[in-house]
Amino acid sequence: MKITKKVSIGQFARAGEDFNDGSTLIIKDEGKEVEGEYGTQTIFKVAVPSGEIKNLSFNQTSLSHLVEVYGDETGEWVGKS
């Protein structure tokens, strides 16, 4: 049996703890694709209201909105909120 090592990418932002509806999050990197239990996810570093930098995977609705507002190149999203 082959075991695959899982790589930790850090702490994830939690809705209701690190941010709430209406909170402003600032995108800190262009994201990276990570293979997980549920397939490939694009994980971004974001600054939460406390100022901490945490990981966040946007749902497809949020990603579509970000593409509409900032364009399809995630490098252009850095620094945006």
N, C-alpha and C positions, 0 to 999 in steps of 0.2 A: 504494500500500500504506500502510495506517495502522499506526503504531507506538504502543503504549500504554506510557506511563511507569510503571515499577514503583517503588513507594514502599517504602523500607526502614523497617521498624518496630523495628529494633534487634537485638541479639544474643539468640539462643535458648539456653535451658538445654539441655545435652546430658547424656543419661543415661550414666553411667559416667565422666563428666568432672566435671560440676557437682553431680551427685547420684547416689546408688545406691539399690537396693531398700532400703526401710526408712528412707531419709532423710526428714527433715521439711522440707516446703516451706511457706512462708507466702504466702497469696494477698494481693496488694497492691492490686489494682483489680478492678472489676466485669467486666473483659474488654471486648473489642470484636471485631466481626465483620470479617474481612479476606478479600477475594477472592484466592485463590491458584491455583497450577497445578492443584490437585486439588479445586477448589470452595471454598466458603465455610468458613472455620475461625473458631472463637472463640479468640482469643489473650488470655491473662492475663499480667500482670506478677506474678512470684513472687520471693520471697527464697529463694535457695539456701543450703545450709549455710554457705558462706563469708561470707554476708551480702550478696553481690552481688544486684542486681535484674536479672532476665532474663525473657525472654518464654517462654511455654510454652503449647502447644496440648494439652489433655487429650484422650485417646481417649474414645469413646462410653461405654465401661464405667466409666471414672473419672468422667465427667460425670454418669452415672446415679447413681453412688454419692454424689457431692457433692449432687445434688438430694435423695436420700433423707435424707442427714444434715443438710443446711443449708437445704433448701427450694429452690424454683425461681427465686427472685429472686437473681441473682448479686451484687447490691449487698450482700446479707446475708452473702456469703462473705468479704468483705474482712477481713483480720486472722486468718482461720481457717487451720488447718494440717491 
